[in-house]
Amino acid sequence: MLYKLPQLSLEEIEQMLGLSEFKQTRVYQEAKQEGVEEGKQISKLEILRRMLQLGSSLEFIAEALNLPVEEVRKLAEESQP
């Protein structure tokens, strides 16, 4: 059966495994939302590091990322090697 997987579409595999019903559950939706939020946080950290490398001020970064200056200061300190 596994040999057929490369030939199947994502939708066909989801249907075969019953994932469409699982995706409707509260657990799945909450886990997905957590992943989205974590991804946003990681992106902000990457942007923050790059802006610091370019010499941007903490105030400018806070405004650009729509974060409080104190949070940017804390993140900047945490991101230093």
mmCIF file of the N, C-alpha and C atoms, coordinates in Angstrom:
data_MODEL
# 
_entry.id   MODEL 
# 
loop_
_atom_site.group_PDB 
_atom_site.id 
_atom_site.type_symbol 
_atom_site.label_atom_id 
_atom_site.label_alt_id 
_atom_site.label_comp_id 
_atom_site.label_asym_id 
_atom_site.label_entity_id 
_atom_site.label_seq_id 
_atom_site.pdbx_PDB_ins_code 
_atom_site.Cartn_x 
_atom_site.Cartn_y 
_atom_site.Cartn_z 
_atom_site.occupancy 
_atom_site.B_iso_or_equiv 
_atom_site.pdbx_formal_charge 
_atom_site.auth_seq_id 
_atom_site.auth_comp_id 
_atom_site.auth_asym_id 
_atom_site.auth_atom_id 
_atom_site.pdbx_PDB_model_num 
ATOM 1   N N  . MET A 1 1  ? 0.823   -1.200 0.000  1.00 0.00 ? 1  MET A N  1 
ATOM 2   C CA . MET A 1 1  ? 0.000   0.000  0.000  1.00 0.00 ? 1  MET A CA 1 
ATOM 3   C C  . MET A 1 1  ? 0.860   1.254  0.000  1.00 0.00 ? 1  MET A C  1 
ATOM 4   N N  . LEU A 1 2  ? 1.956   1.260  0.766  1.00 0.00 ? 2  LEU A N  1 
ATOM 5   C CA . LEU A 1 2  ? 2.807   2.441  0.842  1.00 0.00 ? 2  LEU A CA 1 
ATOM 6   C C  . LEU A 1 2  ? 3.407   2.811  -0.500 1.00 0.00 ? 2  LEU A C  1 
ATOM 7   N N  . TYR A 1 3  ? 3.630   1.841  -1.350 1.00 0.00 ? 3  TYR A N  1 
ATOM 8   C CA . TYR A 1 3  ? 4.209   2.114  -2.660 1.00 0.00 ? 3  TYR A CA 1 
ATOM 9   C C  . TYR A 1 3  ? 3.299   3.001  -3.509 1.00 0.00 ? 3  TYR A C  1 
ATOM 10  N N  . LYS A 1 4  ? 1.998   3.073  -3.172 1.00 0.00 ? 4  LYS A N  1 
ATOM 11  C CA . LYS A 1 4  ? 1.046   3.889  -3.924 1.00 0.00 ? 4  LYS A CA 1 
ATOM 12  C C  . LYS A 1 4  ? 1.048   5.350  -3.483 1.00 0.00 ? 4  LYS A C  1 
ATOM 13  N N  . LEU A 1 5  ? 1.608   5.633  -2.309 1.00 0.00 ? 5  LEU A N  1 
ATOM 14  C CA . LEU A 1 5  ? 1.552   6.997  -1.781 1.00 0.00 ? 5  LEU A CA 1 
ATOM 15  C C  . LEU A 1 5  ? 2.136   8.049  -2.716 1.00 0.00 ? 5  LEU A C  1 
ATOM 16  N N  . PRO A 1 6  ? 3.278   7.822  -3.353 1.00 0.00 ? 6  PRO A N  1 
ATOM 17  C CA . PRO A 1 6  ? 3.809   8.862  -4.246 1.00 0.00 ? 6  PRO A CA 1 
ATOM 18  C C  . PRO A 1 6  ? 2.869   9.197  -5.404 1.00 0.00 ? 6  PRO A C  1 
ATOM 19  N N  . GLN A 1 7  ? 1.985   8.286  -5.739 1.00 0.00 ? 7  GLN A N  1 
ATOM 20  C CA . GLN A 1 7  ? 1.066   8.503  -6.856 1.00 0.00 ? 7  GLN A CA 1 
ATOM 21  C C  . GLN A 1 7  ? -0.210  9.215  -6.432 1.00 0.00 ? 7  GLN A C  1 
ATOM 22  N N  . LEU A 1 8  ? -0.467  9.284  -5.133 1.00 0.00 ? 8  LEU A N  1 
ATOM 23  C CA . LEU A 1 8  ? -1.704  9.880  -4.630 1.00 0.00 ? 8  LEU A CA 1 
ATOM 24  C C  . LEU A 1 8  ? -1.518  11.364 -4.353 1.00 0.00 ? 8  LEU A C  1 
ATOM 25  N N  . SER A 1 9  ? -2.598  12.104 -4.495 1.00 0.00 ? 9  SER A N  1 
ATOM 26  C CA . SER A 1 9  ? -2.571  13.526 -4.157 1.00 0.00 ? 9  SER A CA 1 
ATOM 27  C C  . SER A 1 9  ? -2.716  13.690 -2.648 1.00 0.00 ? 9  SER A C  1 
ATOM 28  N N  . LEU A 1 10 ? -2.420  14.879 -2.161 1.00 0.00 ? 10 LEU A N  1 
ATOM 29  C CA . LEU A 1 10 ? -2.570  15.173 -0.730 1.00 0.00 ? 10 LEU A CA 1 
ATOM 30  C C  . LEU A 1 10 ? -4.010  14.937 -0.288 1.00 0.00 ? 10 LEU A C  1 
ATOM 31  N N  . GLU A 1 11 ? -4.957  15.359 -1.107 1.00 0.00 ? 11 GLU A N  1 
ATOM 32  C CA . GLU A 1 11 ? -6.373  15.182 -0.766 1.00 0.00 ? 11 GLU A CA 1 
ATOM 33  C C  . GLU A 1 11 ? -6.741  13.700 -0.658 1.00 0.00 ? 11 GLU A C  1 
ATOM 34  N N  . GLU A 1 12 ? -6.209  12.883 -1.576 1.00 0.00 ? 12 GLU A N  1 
ATOM 35  C CA . GLU A 1 12 ? -6.496  11.452 -1.540 1.00 0.00 ? 12 GLU A CA 1 
ATOM 36  C C  . GLU A 1 12 ? -5.907  10.793 -0.292 1.00 0.00 ? 12 GLU A C  1 
ATOM 37  N N  . ILE A 1 13 ? -4.709  11.207 0.085  1.00 0.00 ? 13 ILE A N  1 
ATOM 38  C CA . ILE A 1 13 ? -4.082  10.660 1.287  1.00 0.00 ? 13 ILE A CA 1 
ATOM 39  C C  . ILE A 1 13 ? -4.852  11.093 2.528  1.00 0.00 ? 13 ILE A C  1 
ATOM 40  N N  . GLU A 1 14 ? -5.256  12.364 2.581  1.00 0.00 ? 14 GLU A N  1 
ATOM 41  C CA . GLU A 1 14 ? -6.053  12.851 3.711  1.00 0.00 ? 14 GLU A CA 1 
ATOM 42  C C  . GLU A 1 14 ? -7.351  12.063 3.842  1.00 0.00 ? 14 GLU A C  1 
ATOM 43  N N  . GLN A 1 15 ? -7.999  11.817 2.723  1.00 0.00 ? 15 GLN A N  1 
ATOM 44  C CA . GLN A 1 15 ? -9.248  11.067 2.748  1.00 0.00 ? 15 GLN A CA 1 
ATOM 45  C C  . GLN A 1 15 ? -9.006  9.632  3.202  1.00 0.00 ? 15 GLN A C  1 
ATOM 46  N N  . MET A 1 16 ? -7.955  9.014  2.704  1.00 0.00 ? 16 MET A N  1 
ATOM 47  C CA . MET A 1 16 ? -7.636  7.636  3.052  1.00 0.00 ? 16 MET A CA 1 
ATOM 48  C C  . MET A 1 16 ? -7.367  7.503  4.553  1.00 0.00 ? 16 MET A C  1 
ATOM 49  N N  . LEU A 1 17 ? -6.677  8.489  5.130  1.00 0.00 ? 17 LEU A N  1 
ATOM 50  C CA . LEU A 1 17 ? -6.323  8.437  6.550  1.00 0.00 ? 17 LEU A CA 1 
ATOM 51  C C  . LEU A 1 17 ? -7.377  9.062  7.457  1.00 0.00 ? 17 LEU A C  1 
ATOM 52  N N  . GLY A 1 18 ? -8.414  9.634  6.871  1.00 0.00 ? 18 GLY A N  1 
ATOM 53  C CA . GLY A 1 18 ? -9.468  10.253 7.665  1.00 0.00 ? 18 GLY A CA 1 
ATOM 54  C C  . GLY A 1 18 ? -9.035  11.561 8.310  1.00 0.00 ? 18 GLY A C  1 
ATOM 55  N N  . LEU A 1 19 ? -8.121  12.274 7.672  1.00 0.00 ? 19 LEU A N  1 
ATOM 56  C CA . LEU A 1 19 ? -7.595  13.498 8.269  1.00 0.00 ? 19 LEU A CA 1 
ATOM 57  C C  . LEU A 1 19 ? -8.546  14.685 8.146  1.00 0.00 ? 19 LEU A C  1 
ATOM 58  N N  . SER A 1 20 ? -9.444  14.668 7.175  1.00 0.00 ? 20 SER A N  1 
ATOM 59  C CA . SER A 1 20 ? -10.332 15.812 7.011  1.00 0.00 ? 20 SER A CA 1 
ATOM 60  C C  . SER A 1 20 ? -11.210 16.005 8.250  1.00 0.00 ? 20 SER A C  1 
ATOM 61  N N  . GLU A 1 21 ? -11.656 14.907 8.861  1.00 0.00 ? 21 GLU A N  1 
ATOM 62  C CA . GLU A 1 21 ? -12.455 15.015 10.079 1.00 0.00 ? 21 GLU A CA 1 
ATOM 63  C C  . GLU A 1 21 ? -11.583 15.497 11.244 1.00 0.00 ? 21 GLU A C  1 
ATOM 64  N N  . PHE A 1 22 ? -10.344 14.989 11.286 1.00 0.00 ? 22 PHE A N  1 
ATOM 65  C CA . PHE A 1 22 ? -9.430  15.392 12.353 1.00 0.00 ? 22 PHE A CA 1 
ATOM 66  C C  . PHE A 1 22 ? -9.128  16.884 12.294 1.00 0.00 ? 22 PHE A C  1 
ATOM 67  N N  . LYS A 1 23 ? -9.012  17.416 11.088 1.00 0.00 ? 23 LYS A N  1 
ATOM 68  C CA . LYS A 1 23 ? -8.703  18.840 10.933 1.00 0.00 ? 23 LYS A CA 1 
ATOM 69  C C  . LYS A 1 23 ? -9.825  19.733 11.466 1.00 0.00 ? 23 LYS A C  1 
ATOM 70  N N  . GLN A 1 24 ? -11.003 19.186 11.639 1.00 0.00 ? 24 GLN A N  1 
ATOM 71  C CA . GLN A 1 24 ? -12.130 19.954 12.155 1.00 0.00 ? 24 GLN A CA 1 
ATOM 72  C C  . GLN A 1 24 ? -12.189 19.966 13.681 1.00 0.00 ? 24 GLN A C  1 
ATOM 73  N N  . THR A 1 25 ? -11.342 19.170 14.320 1.00 0.00 ? 25 THR A N  1 
ATOM 74  C CA . THR A 1 25 ? -11.399 19.086 15.773 1.00 0.00 ? 25 THR A CA 1 
ATOM 75  C C  . THR A 1 25 ? -10.782 20.320 16.426 1.00 0.00 ? 25 THR A C  1 
ATOM 76  N N  . ARG A 1 26 ? -11.205 20.558 17.631 1.00 0.00 ? 26 ARG A N  1 
ATOM 77  C CA . ARG A 1 26 ? -10.701 21.698 18.401 1.00 0.00 ? 26 ARG A CA 1 
ATOM 78  C C  . ARG A 1 26 ? -9.196  21.550 18.673 1.00 0.00 ? 26 ARG A C  1 
ATOM 79  N N  . VAL A 1 27 ? -8.767  20.348 18.964 1.00 0.00 ? 27 VAL A N  1 
ATOM 80  C CA . VAL A 1 27 ? -7.355  20.085 19.243 1.00 0.00 ? 27 VAL A CA 1 
ATOM 81  C C  . VAL A 1 27 ? -6.504  20.480 18.045 1.00 0.00 ? 27 VAL A C  1 
ATOM 82  N N  . TYR A 1 28 ? -6.906  20.064 16.864 1.00 0.00 ? 28 TYR A N  1 
ATOM 83  C CA . TYR A 1 28 ? -6.154  20.387 15.653 1.00 0.00 ? 28 TYR A CA 1 
ATOM 84  C C  . TYR A 1 28 ? -6.129  21.898 15.427 1.00 0.00 ? 28 TYR A C  1 
ATOM 85  N N  . GLN A 1 29 ? -7.289  22.523 15.551 1.00 0.00 ? 29 GLN A N  1 
ATOM 86  C CA . GLN A 1 29 ? -7.379  23.965 15.307 1.00 0.00 ? 29 GLN A CA 1 
ATOM 87  C C  . GLN A 1 29 ? -6.503  24.747 16.292 1.00 0.00 ? 29 GLN A C  1 
ATOM 88  N N  . GLU A 1 30 ? -6.510  24.342 17.567 1.00 0.00 ? 30 GLU A N  1 
ATOM 89  C CA . GLU A 1 30 ? -5.685  25.021 18.568 1.00 0.00 ? 30 GLU A CA 1 
ATOM 90  C C  . GLU A 1 30 ? -4.194  24.803 18.293 1.00 0.00 ? 30 GLU A C  1 
ATOM 91  N N  . ALA A 1 31 ? -3.835  23.578 17.924 1.00 0.00 ? 31 ALA A N  1 
ATOM 92  C CA . ALA A 1 31 ? -2.427  23.287 17.619 1.00 0.00 ? 31 ALA A CA 1 
ATOM 93  C C  . ALA A 1 31 ? -1.970  24.070 16.394 1.00 0.00 ? 31 ALA A C  1 
ATOM 94  N N  . LYS A 1 32 ? -2.829  24.158 15.417 1.00 0.00 ? 32 LYS A N  1 
ATOM 95  C CA . LYS A 1 32 ? -2.502  24.917 14.206 1.00 0.00 ? 32 LYS A CA 1 
ATOM 96  C C  . LYS A 1 32 ? -2.297  26.391 14.549 1.00 0.00 ? 32 LYS A C  1 
ATOM 97  N N  . GLN A 1 33 ? -3.180  26.946 15.376 1.00 0.00 ? 33 GLN A N  1 
ATOM 98  C CA . GLN A 1 33 ? -3.067  28.350 15.768 1.00 0.00 ? 33 GLN A CA 1 
ATOM 99  C C  . GLN A 1 33 ? -1.778  28.590 16.546 1.00 0.00 ? 33 GLN A C  1 
ATOM 100 N N  . GLU A 1 34 ? -1.420  27.650 17.418 1.00 0.00 ? 34 GLU A N  1 
ATOM 101 C CA . GLU A 1 34 ? -0.156  27.771 18.154 1.00 0.00 ? 34 GLU A CA 1 
ATOM 102 C C  . GLU A 1 34 ? 1.024   27.801 17.192 1.00 0.00 ? 34 GLU A C  1 
ATOM 103 N N  . GLY A 1 35 ? 0.978   26.971 16.173 1.00 0.00 ? 35 GLY A N  1 
ATOM 104 C CA . GLY A 1 35 ? 2.043   26.941 15.172 1.00 0.00 ? 35 GLY A CA 1 
ATOM 105 C C  . GLY A 1 35 ? 2.144   28.251 14.416 1.00 0.00 ? 35 GLY A C  1 
ATOM 106 N N  . VAL A 1 36 ? 0.999   28.824 14.085 1.00 0.00 ? 36 VAL A N  1 
ATOM 107 C CA . VAL A 1 36 ? 0.978   30.108 13.380 1.00 0.00 ? 36 VAL A CA 1 
ATOM 108 C C  . VAL A 1 36 ? 1.591   31.190 14.261 1.00 0.00 ? 36 VAL A C  1 
ATOM 109 N N  . GLU A 1 37 ? 1.192   31.226 15.530 1.00 0.00 ? 37 GLU A N  1 
ATOM 110 C CA . GLU A 1 37 ? 1.714   32.237 16.451 1.00 0.00 ? 37 GLU A CA 1 
ATOM 111 C C  . GLU A 1 37 ? 3.221   32.064 16.658 1.00 0.00 ? 37 GLU A C  1 
ATOM 112 N N  . GLU A 1 38 ? 3.662   30.819 16.775 1.00 0.00 ? 38 GLU A N  1 
ATOM 113 C CA . GLU A 1 38 ? 5.091   30.558 16.946 1.00 0.00 ? 38 GLU A CA 1 
ATOM 114 C C  . GLU A 1 38 ? 5.867   31.012 15.704 1.00 0.00 ? 38 GLU A C  1 
ATOM 115 N N  . GLY A 1 39 ? 5.306   30.760 14.535 1.00 0.00 ? 39 GLY A N  1 
ATOM 116 C CA . GLY A 1 39 ? 5.935   31.197 13.295 1.00 0.00 ? 39 GLY A CA 1 
ATOM 117 C C  . GLY A 1 39 ? 6.052   32.704 13.215 1.00 0.00 ? 39 GLY A C  1 
ATOM 118 N N  . LYS A 1 40 ? 5.009   33.407 13.660 1.00 0.00 ? 40 LYS A N  1 
ATOM 119 C CA . LYS A 1 40 ? 5.052   34.872 13.675 1.00 0.00 ? 40 LYS A CA 1 
ATOM 120 C C  . LYS A 1 40 ? 6.147   35.370 14.612 1.00 0.00 ? 40 LYS A C  1 
ATOM 121 N N  . GLN A 1 41 ? 6.265   34.739 15.766 1.00 0.00 ? 41 GLN A N  1 
ATOM 122 C CA . GLN A 1 41 ? 7.274   35.142 16.743 1.00 0.00 ? 41 GLN A CA 1 
ATOM 123 C C  . GLN A 1 41 ? 8.678   34.916 16.184 1.00 0.00 ? 41 GLN A C  1 
ATOM 124 N N  . ILE A 1 42 ? 8.883   33.786 15.537 1.00 0.00 ? 42 ILE A N  1 
ATOM 125 C CA . ILE A 1 42 ? 10.189  33.491 14.945 1.00 0.00 ? 42 ILE A CA 1 
ATOM 126 C C  . ILE A 1 42 ? 10.517  34.508 13.860 1.00 0.00 ? 42 ILE A C  1 
ATOM 127 N N  . SER A 1 43 ? 9.527   34.858 13.050 1.00 0.00 ? 43 SER A N  1 
ATOM 128 C CA . SER A 1 43 ? 9.743   35.853 12.001 1.00 0.00 ? 43 SER A CA 1 
ATOM 129 C C  . SER A 1 43 ? 10.125  37.202 12.594 1.00 0.00 ? 43 SER A C  1 
ATOM 130 N N  . LYS A 1 44 ? 9.432   37.590 13.657 1.00 0.00 ? 44 LYS A N  1 
ATOM 131 C CA . LYS A 1 44 ? 9.751   38.863 14.305 1.00 0.00 ? 44 LYS A CA 1 
ATOM 132 C C  . LYS A 1 44 ? 11.173  38.857 14.852 1.00 0.00 ? 44 LYS A C  1 
ATOM 133 N N  . LEU A 1 45 ? 11.597  37.726 15.421 1.00 0.00 ? 45 LEU A N  1 
ATOM 134 C CA . LEU A 1 45 ? 12.960  37.628 15.944 1.00 0.00 ? 45 LEU A CA 1 
ATOM 135 C C  . LEU A 1 45 ? 13.990  37.743 14.821 1.00 0.00 ? 45 LEU A C  1 
ATOM 136 N N  . GLU A 1 46 ? 13.712  37.107 13.699 1.00 0.00 ? 46 GLU A N  1 
ATOM 137 C CA . GLU A 1 46 ? 14.628  37.185 12.565 1.00 0.00 ? 46 GLU A CA 1 
ATOM 138 C C  . GLU A 1 46 ? 14.711  38.615 12.034 1.00 0.00 ? 46 GLU A C  1 
ATOM 139 N N  . ILE A 1 47 ? 13.569  39.271 11.940 1.00 0.00 ? 47 ILE A N  1 
ATOM 140 C CA . ILE A 1 47 ? 13.547  40.660 11.481 1.00 0.00 ? 47 ILE A CA 1 
ATOM 141 C C  . ILE A 1 47 ? 14.274  41.549 12.479 1.00 0.00 ? 47 ILE A C  1 
ATOM 142 N N  . LEU A 1 48 ? 14.025  41.333 13.757 1.00 0.00 ? 48 LEU A N  1 
ATOM 143 C CA . LEU A 1 48 ? 14.674  42.118 14.802 1.00 0.00 ? 48 LEU A CA 1 
ATOM 144 C C  . LEU A 1 48 ? 16.192  41.994 14.692 1.00 0.00 ? 48 LEU A C  1 
ATOM 145 N N  . ARG A 1 49 ? 16.685  40.772 14.565 1.00 0.00 ? 49 ARG A N  1 
ATOM 146 C CA . ARG A 1 49 ? 18.146  40.563 14.450 1.00 0.00 ? 49 ARG A CA 1 
ATOM 147 C C  . ARG A 1 49 ? 18.710  41.293 13.236 1.00 0.00 ? 49 ARG A C  1 
ATOM 148 N N  . ARG A 1 50 ? 18.014  41.184 12.130 1.00 0.00 ? 50 ARG A N  1 
ATOM 149 C CA . ARG A 1 50 ? 18.494  41.829 10.899 1.00 0.00 ? 50 ARG A CA 1 
ATOM 150 C C  . ARG A 1 50 ? 18.484  43.346 11.049 1.00 0.00 ? 50 ARG A C  1 
ATOM 151 N N  . MET A 1 51 ? 17.435  43.881 11.643 1.00 0.00 ? 51 MET A N  1 
ATOM 152 C CA . MET A 1 51 ? 17.351  45.338 11.825 1.00 0.00 ? 51 MET A CA 1 
ATOM 153 C C  . MET A 1 51 ? 18.434  45.830 12.776 1.00 0.00 ? 51 MET A C  1 
ATOM 154 N N  . LEU A 1 52 ? 18.743  45.035 13.806 1.00 0.00 ? 52 LEU A N  1 
ATOM 155 C CA . LEU A 1 52 ? 19.833  45.399 14.706 1.00 0.00 ? 52 LEU A CA 1 
ATOM 156 C C  . LEU A 1 52 ? 21.164  45.398 13.961 1.00 0.00 ? 52 LEU A C  1 
ATOM 157 N N  . GLN A 1 53 ? 21.378  44.399 13.117 1.00 0.00 ? 53 GLN A N  1 
ATOM 158 C CA . GLN A 1 53 ? 22.609  44.330 12.323 1.00 0.00 ? 53 GLN A CA 1 
ATOM 159 C C  . GLN A 1 53 ? 22.750  45.544 11.407 1.00 0.00 ? 53 GLN A C  1 
ATOM 160 N N  . LEU A 1 54 ? 21.623  46.047 10.946 1.00 0.00 ? 54 LEU A N  1 
ATOM 161 C CA . LEU A 1 54 ? 21.640  47.207 10.051 1.00 0.00 ? 54 LEU A CA 1 
ATOM 162 C C  . LEU A 1 54 ? 21.742  48.525 10.817 1.00 0.00 ? 54 LEU A C  1 
ATOM 163 N N  . GLY A 1 55 ? 21.751  48.434 12.154 1.00 0.00 ? 55 GLY A N  1 
ATOM 164 C CA . GLY A 1 55 ? 21.933  49.626 12.976 1.00 0.00 ? 55 GLY A CA 1 
ATOM 165 C C  . GLY A 1 55 ? 20.662  50.365 13.344 1.00 0.00 ? 55 GLY A C  1 
ATOM 166 N N  . SER A 1 56 ? 19.518  49.725 13.198 1.00 0.00 ? 56 SER A N  1 
ATOM 167 C CA . SER A 1 56 ? 18.249  50.370 13.557 1.00 0.00 ? 56 SER A CA 1 
ATOM 168 C C  . SER A 1 56 ? 18.147  50.521 15.064 1.00 0.00 ? 56 SER A C  1 
ATOM 169 N N  . SER A 1 57 ? 17.500  51.581 15.483 1.00 0.00 ? 57 SER A N  1 
ATOM 170 C CA . SER A 1 57 ? 17.300  51.806 16.918 1.00 0.00 ? 57 SER A CA 1 
ATOM 171 C C  . SER A 1 57 ? 16.203  50.892 17.447 1.00 0.00 ? 57 SER A C  1 
ATOM 172 N N  . LEU A 1 58 ? 16.228  50.651 18.749 1.00 0.00 ? 58 LEU A N  1 
ATOM 173 C CA . LEU A 1 58 ? 15.188  49.823 19.373 1.00 0.00 ? 58 LEU A CA 1 
ATOM 174 C C  . LEU A 1 58 ? 13.809  50.437 19.190 1.00 0.00 ? 58 LEU A C  1 
ATOM 175 N N  . GLU A 1 59 ? 13.743  51.753 19.253 1.00 0.00 ? 59 GLU A N  1 
ATOM 176 C CA . GLU A 1 59 ? 12.468  52.449 19.093 1.00 0.00 ? 59 GLU A CA 1 
ATOM 177 C C  . GLU A 1 59 ? 11.914  52.241 17.681 1.00 0.00 ? 59 GLU A C  1 
ATOM 178 N N  . PHE A 1 60 ? 12.790  52.348 16.686 1.00 0.00 ? 60 PHE A N  1 
ATOM 179 C CA . PHE A 1 60 ? 12.365  52.150 15.305 1.00 0.00 ? 60 PHE A CA 1 
ATOM 180 C C  . PHE A 1 60 ? 11.890  50.715 15.093 1.00 0.00 ? 60 PHE A C  1 
ATOM 181 N N  . ILE A 1 61 ? 12.633  49.756 15.632 1.00 0.00 ? 61 ILE A N  1 
ATOM 182 C CA . ILE A 1 61 ? 12.267  48.345 15.504 1.00 0.00 ? 61 ILE A CA 1 
ATOM 183 C C  . ILE A 1 61 ? 10.923  48.090 16.181 1.00 0.00 ? 61 ILE A C  1 
ATOM 184 N N  . ALA A 1 62 ? 10.743  48.646 17.366 1.00 0.00 ? 62 ALA A N  1 
ATOM 185 C CA . ALA A 1 62 ? 9.480   48.468 18.094 1.00 0.00 ? 62 ALA A CA 1 
ATOM 186 C C  . ALA A 1 62 ? 8.312   48.992 17.269 1.00 0.00 ? 62 ALA A C  1 
ATOM 187 N N  . GLU A 1 63 ? 8.501   50.142 16.661 1.00 0.00 ? 63 GLU A N  1 
ATOM 188 C CA . GLU A 1 63 ? 7.431   50.717 15.842 1.00 0.00 ? 63 GLU A CA 1 
ATOM 189 C C  . GLU A 1 63 ? 7.175   49.857 14.607 1.00 0.00 ? 63 GLU A C  1 
ATOM 190 N N  . ALA A 1 64 ? 8.250   49.397 13.973 1.00 0.00 ? 64 ALA A N  1 
ATOM 191 C CA . ALA A 1 64 ? 8.111   48.589 12.758 1.00 0.00 ? 64 ALA A CA 1 
ATOM 192 C C  . ALA A 1 64 ? 7.425   47.255 13.034 1.00 0.00 ? 64 ALA A C  1 
ATOM 193 N N  . LEU A 1 65 ? 7.725   46.659 14.190 1.00 0.00 ? 65 LEU A N  1 
ATOM 194 C CA . LEU A 1 65 ? 7.159   45.348 14.529 1.00 0.00 ? 65 LEU A CA 1 
ATOM 195 C C  . LEU A 1 65 ? 5.891   45.439 15.374 1.00 0.00 ? 65 LEU A C  1 
ATOM 196 N N  . ASN A 1 66 ? 5.495   46.673 15.674 1.00 0.00 ? 66 ASN A N  1 
ATOM 197 C CA . ASN A 1 66 ? 4.297   46.898 16.482 1.00 0.00 ? 66 ASN A CA 1 
ATOM 198 C C  . ASN A 1 66 ? 4.404   46.195 17.841 1.00 0.00 ? 66 ASN A C  1 
ATOM 199 N N  . LEU A 1 67 ? 5.558   46.412 18.488 1.00 0.00 ? 67 LEU A N  1 
ATOM 200 C CA . LEU A 1 67 ? 5.831   45.843 19.805 1.00 0.00 ? 67 LEU A CA 1 
ATOM 201 C C  . LEU A 1 67 ? 6.250   46.950 20.765 1.00 0.00 ? 67 LEU A C  1 
ATOM 202 N N  . PRO A 1 68 ? 6.042   46.743 22.067 1.00 0.00 ? 68 PRO A N  1 
ATOM 203 C CA . PRO A 1 68 ? 6.546   47.708 23.047 1.00 0.00 ? 68 PRO A CA 1 
ATOM 204 C C  . PRO A 1 68 ? 8.079   47.730 23.032 1.00 0.00 ? 68 PRO A C  1 
ATOM 205 N N  . VAL A 1 69 ? 8.664   48.906 23.260 1.00 0.00 ? 69 VAL A N  1 
ATOM 206 C CA . VAL A 1 69 ? 10.113  49.056 23.247 1.00 0.00 ? 69 VAL A CA 1 
ATOM 207 C C  . VAL A 1 69 ? 10.765  48.108 24.250 1.00 0.00 ? 69 VAL A C  1 
ATOM 208 N N  . GLU A 1 70 ? 10.169  47.951 25.429 1.00 0.00 ? 70 GLU A N  1 
ATOM 209 C CA . GLU A 1 70 ? 10.750  47.063 26.438 1.00 0.00 ? 70 GLU A CA 1 
ATOM 210 C C  . GLU A 1 70 ? 10.806  45.614 25.955 1.00 0.00 ? 70 GLU A C  1 
ATOM 211 N N  . GLU A 1 71 ? 9.787   45.187 25.227 1.00 0.00 ? 71 GLU A N  1 
ATOM 212 C CA . GLU A 1 71 ? 9.799   43.821 24.696 1.00 0.00 ? 71 GLU A CA 1 
ATOM 213 C C  . GLU A 1 71 ? 10.893  43.674 23.643 1.00 0.00 ? 71 GLU A C  1 
ATOM 214 N N  . VAL A 1 72 ? 11.067  44.693 22.804 1.00 0.00 ? 72 VAL A N  1 
ATOM 215 C CA . VAL A 1 72 ? 12.128  44.665 21.797 1.00 0.00 ? 72 VAL A CA 1 
ATOM 216 C C  . VAL A 1 72 ? 13.489  44.643 22.477 1.00 0.00 ? 72 VAL A C  1 
ATOM 217 N N  . ARG A 1 73 ? 13.638  45.425 23.532 1.00 0.00 ? 73 ARG A N  1 
ATOM 218 C CA . ARG A 1 73 ? 14.910  45.449 24.276 1.00 0.00 ? 73 ARG A CA 1 
ATOM 219 C C  . ARG A 1 73 ? 15.201  44.050 24.843 1.00 0.00 ? 73 ARG A C  1 
ATOM 220 N N  . LYS A 1 74 ? 14.193  43.446 25.428 1.00 0.00 ? 74 LYS A N  1 
ATOM 221 C CA . LYS A 1 74 ? 14.351  42.106 25.995 1.00 0.00 ? 74 LYS A CA 1 
ATOM 222 C C  . LYS A 1 74 ? 14.709  41.099 24.918 1.00 0.00 ? 74 LYS A C  1 
ATOM 223 N N  . LEU A 1 75 ? 14.012  41.134 23.806 1.00 0.00 ? 75 LEU A N  1 
ATOM 224 C CA . LEU A 1 75 ? 14.282  40.215 22.702 1.00 0.00 ? 75 LEU A CA 1 
ATOM 225 C C  . LEU A 1 75 ? 15.683  40.440 22.131 1.00 0.00 ? 75 LEU A C  1 
ATOM 226 N N  . ALA A 1 76 ? 16.088  41.696 22.061 1.00 0.00 ? 76 ALA A N  1 
ATOM 227 C CA . ALA A 1 76 ? 17.419  42.017 21.533 1.00 0.00 ? 76 ALA A CA 1 
ATOM 228 C C  . ALA A 1 76 ? 18.490  41.436 22.459 1.00 0.00 ? 76 ALA A C  1 
ATOM 229 N N  . GLU A 1 77 ? 18.291  41.533 23.748 1.00 0.00 ? 77 GLU A N  1 
ATOM 230 C CA . GLU A 1 77 ? 19.252  40.984 24.696 1.00 0.00 ? 77 GLU A CA 1 
ATOM 231 C C  . GLU A 1 77 ? 19.306  39.467 24.609 1.00 0.00 ? 77 GLU A C  1 
ATOM 232 N N  . GLU A 1 78 ? 18.146  38.837 24.430 1.00 0.00 ? 78 GLU A N  1 
ATOM 233 C CA . GLU A 1 78 ? 18.069  37.374 24.336 1.00 0.00 ? 78 GLU A CA 1 
ATOM 234 C C  . GLU A 1 78 ? 18.688  36.865 23.042 1.00 0.00 ? 78 GLU A C  1 
ATOM 235 N N  . SER A 1 79 ? 18.631  37.655 22.001 1.00 0.00 ? 79 SER A N  1 
ATOM 236 C CA . SER A 1 79 ? 19.108  37.187 20.704 1.00 0.00 ? 79 SER A CA 1 
ATOM 237 C C  . SER A 1 79 ? 20.607  37.387 20.513 1.00 0.00 ? 79 SER A C  1 
ATOM 238 N N  . GLN A 1 80 ? 21.265  38.063 21.454 1.00 0.00 ? 80 GLN A N  1 
ATOM 239 C CA . GLN A 1 80 ? 22.700  38.273 21.349 1.00 0.00 ? 80 GLN A CA 1 
ATOM 240 C C  . GLN A 1 80 ? 23.425  36.991 21.701 1.00 0.00 ? 80 GLN A C  1 
ATOM 241 N N  . PRO A 1 81 ? 24.474  36.635 20.925 1.00 0.00 ? 81 PRO A N  1 
ATOM 242 C CA . PRO A 1 81 ? 25.213  35.395 21.208 1.00 0.00 ? 81 PRO A CA 1 
ATOM 243 C C  . PRO A 1 81 ? 26.010  35.456 22.489 1.00 0.00 ? 81 PRO A C  1 
# 
